[in-house]
């Protein structure tokens, strides 16, 4: 058996979400969906095997959640995203209490993404 989890992350503003997930984290927009023009957006963004669903729909998920992402290239990822100069986040690599190296980013909607190497 093989499994793959795709977190659904609550967003409140499409433009801010795209600035954070696409421009800052370097993810790609795979698709987006609205039932009608003035309805909330639901979209998928990805970067390699990392896939997130971003939703403006209030019943899909809770804002302020945390997603744990394992990576084997923490230093390169950190350098890449911090070199983009996103004014609202300047993450630093630290050692977690469990001994792994990590850094965390917080999106404009208080969702936290922890990138962990170890």
Secondary structure, DSSP 4 states (H G I P E B T S, - for coil): ------EEEE-S-HHHHHIIIIIIT--EEEEEE-SSTTSPPEEEEEETTEEEEEE--TTS--TT-EEEEE-S-HHHHHHHHHTT--TT-----EE-TTS-EEEEEE-TTS-EEEEEE-
